[in-house]
Amino acid sequence: MKFLATIALLASAVAAAPAEKLFNLKTSGAANSTHNDLYLSVGRGIINDPLNNEALFAGAPAKRAATFYVNNGTIRWDSGDASTPWALDLIKVNGVRKERAQVSVDPTTGSKGFTIGPKGLQGPANSWGGWLWCPVDAAAGQFYPNLHYLNKNVSLPAVPTGCDKINLEVVPKSSA
């Protein structure tokens, strides 16, 4: 009988353990109103790389938006595959995009230092200049508007031509 009581107690403790809070990310605060209320999704660029996806705005409704959660200051993508911990990774891009960095979703690493505050999701303070909505760039393999961030450590951290400074609101997923 004690064994059954112990099993029941363990089962209730596991059920009561806090789960990661899932959320979507949605744009706001853009100067161009058509860049607001867009949900962040995840997709591939022109290069078919199984270890890299792009954070993009495909115009998908909220039900098709990517779902994320925070784990120790890293934004993880809930890809449905628990064995692969995909995460947002702020990548410095040299050359054409030297004034901004692309945000990728990478299964092996993830940038740390993300916080959620009054202006939504914010990046690591040491390089953080804000989120950017940037247009299609077919030459770079980006066929949807993409999410980038403004790196304040770049010599000219101005908003690149065609891009719009945005906020990323955290929209909690319903538990239903």
C-alpha positions, 0 to 999 in steps of 0.5 A: 500500500505504501508503494501505491501511495508513493507512486501516487505522490510522485505522479502528482508532483510530476503533474504539478511541475511547472512547464515552460511557458509557450508563446508566439512573437508578434511585431509592434511599434513599426513606423510602417503600420504594415509591419505591425501585427506580423507573427514570427514564423520559421522557414528555410532560405535558398540554401537547403541546410538542415541545421539552419532555419530563418526567423521570418514573417510569412504573413501567417495567421497566429495559428501558423506562427512559431512557438517559443519558450525561454530557457536560461536566457535563451529563446528556444523554438518548440519545433515539436522534436524534443530531441533537437533544442532549436534556439534563436541565435544572433549571427553577425553577418559580414559583407552585404549585411555588415550593419545588421545581424541575421537571426537564425534558428539553430539546433546546436547553439543559441544566443543567451541574455534575452529578456522580456520587458515592457517593449517585449523580447529584448536581446543581449545588452552587450550588442543590443540595438533593437529588432528590425523587420527587413524586406525580401532579399532574393540575392541572399536567399531570403524570400520572405521579410526577415527578422534581424537585429541592429548591432550597436557595436557596428561602426554605423549602427543606423537602420539599413535601407528598407528595414524598419525598427520594431518591437517583438511582443510576447503573446502567450499561448493559451493552455486550452 
